């Protein structure tokens, strides 16, 4: 049996100060064949900073099950034509992994 108690995701986002602009980062962590918690972060117009989010929620395998652990992530950006949105790569950190 393997268990993970949480996930940290973070990165840097820059969104123009335009009413039509936004950014979004999303991540779900789970063992294959199951669902896990979803982390979402929305970046409003004018956001320009490093960011980070921590989700503390246990996900576990069943006894004797395989240990294929997955993170499904996406980054989305939208803006009016002619302005730029920059969302840089997210980083992930897992903590309290038990076997």
Secondary structure, 3 states (H helix, E strand, C coil): CCEEEEEEEEEEEEECCCCCCEEEEEEEEEECCCCCCEEEEEECCCCEEEEEEEEEEEEECCCCCCCCEEEEEEEEEECCCCCCEEECCCEEEEEEEEC
